[in-house]
Amino acid sequence: MIGNDIIDLAQSRIESNWQRKGFIEKLFTADEQLLIKNYAEPEIMVWLLWSMKEAAYKIYNRHTKIREFSPKKLSCSLDSLTSKNASGRVICDKRIYHTKTILSLENIHTIAVDNKKNINNVIEVQNQEIVKDENGIPYLKILNSLQDISISHHGRFQKWVTIRQ
């Protein structure tokens, strides 16, 4: 299964004041709060962790059909981090989701998979036929079959990703 999230950093600066009282405490675990506090660019860490949570939640929702986004229920950890890339894990209800993030000056894009071997088999697709099930979960229609797809958009950016078959 696959999930993804993209954050337009310019749009996030308009829409959300992450520095307001209670914002960090409401959305992030104690360990995540330490990552934010100790990172040289706390704004980037906020949106990196947020995108990891969103991408993992899309898989969790697809799997369980539960539409309950409780950010602190999703716990992020980082395995590696550079100025351009990050990889990590998100744990939710004993499920582990593996993430890979691309960081740029304009956006943060995270993909998540439930099977680590698929992390490097994620591809972007565009202008394909999409169908949604009764829960609103999207699928990519290819001939007579349906394949998992994750769609994310924010501000100026949109990403459609699937796992290469």
N, C-alpha and C positions, 0 to 999 in steps of 0.2 A: 504494500500500500504506500501511497505517496501523499505528502502535503507540502505546501509552500506558502510563503508570505513575502510580500515586498513592501518596503516602507520608503516613501518619497520623503527625504529628510527636510526639504523645503516646506512641504505640506504639513509635516508633523510639527514644525516650528510654528505654523499658523494655527493648527487645530488643538494642540495639546501643550499645556504648561507642565512638563514633567517635574519641575522644581517646586510646584505648589505643595503646601503642607499635606501630608498624608498620602500623596500619590505613590511614592516608592513603597511605603509600608503596606499599602493596600494590595499591590500587584505582585510584589516580589518576596521570596523567602529570605530568611536572615542571611544565608550564604550568598544569595544573589545580590542582596543589598550591600554586602561587603565587596563583591566584585565591582559594583557601580561606584562605591565610595573610593576604592583604591585604584581605579583605572584613570589614566591620564586624561581621557576624554569621556567623562561620565555620561554625557548625552548619547554618544555612540554605543556605550555599553547598555544603556536603557533600551535602546531600539534593537540592538542585537539580541538581547535576552527576550524582548517582547516578540520579535519575529520568530525566534526558536519556539516559543510557547504557541504562537498562532499556527505555525506549520505542523507541529506535533498534534495540536488539538484537532486539526482537520483529519488526521489519520484516526485519532481516538473517536471522533464523531462518526466517521465512516464505519469503523469497526463496531462500535457499541450502539449507534443510532441515538445516543444521548446528547441532547443539545443543552449543555450546561457548561458555560465557559467560566471556570473558577481559576483565575491565573495562578494562585498560590498552590493549587492542586498539581500543577505542572512544575516540576523542579528541574532547573537547568544546571548543567555543569559544562565547562569548557575543557577540551582535550588539547587544543592548540589555538593560538590567536596571533595573527600578524596584522599589519595595517590594512591588508587587502583580503584576508581570508580567515575563517574560523571553522573549527569543527568541534562538535560536542554531542551531548546526550540530553534528552529530556525524559524524565520518569513521571508517569502518571498511572496511578492504580496498579503498580508493579509491572507495568508495561514500559519497555525501553524503546525510545525513538532516537535514531541517529541523525545528526544534522550536519549540514555543510552550508556555509554562508560566504557570500561574496560581498565585500564592503567597498563602496566607492564614495566619492565626495557627494554624489547625488542621491544614492539609494543604498539600501541594505536588502539583500535577497537571500532568504534561507529556504533550503529544501530539507525535508525530513522523510525518512523511510523507516519502516518497521523491521526490515531485514538489512543488516549492514552491508551485505554483499551487493545490494542494489544502489548504494550511494553514488557509485560512479557510472551507473547506467541510466541516469536521469537525463531526459532530453526535453528541449523546448519544442512546442508545436504551436502553429498559428492557423487561424481560419479553418478549423475542423468542425465537423458536426458534433455537437454536444447534446446529450439527453440527460435529464435529471430524474431520479427516482422519486417516490412518494415523500421522501424525507428531504428533498432538495439537493441530494448529493449528486454531483456531476460525473458523467462517464463520457468517454470518447467513443464515438461510434465508428467502427472500422468494419466495412462490409456488413456481415450479419452478427458481429460480436461487439461486446462492450468492454472497454478497458478503463481502469482507474485513471483519472486525471485530476489535477489540482489547479484551480484558477485563483489568481490573486491580483488585485488591482488597488492602487492607492495613488492619488494625485496624478502625476504624468506617466506612471508606469503600470504595466500589466504583464503578467507572466502566466503562461499555460504550460504545465510540465506533466510528463508521464514517464513511466519506466520503459525503456527500450525492450521490446519483446524479442 
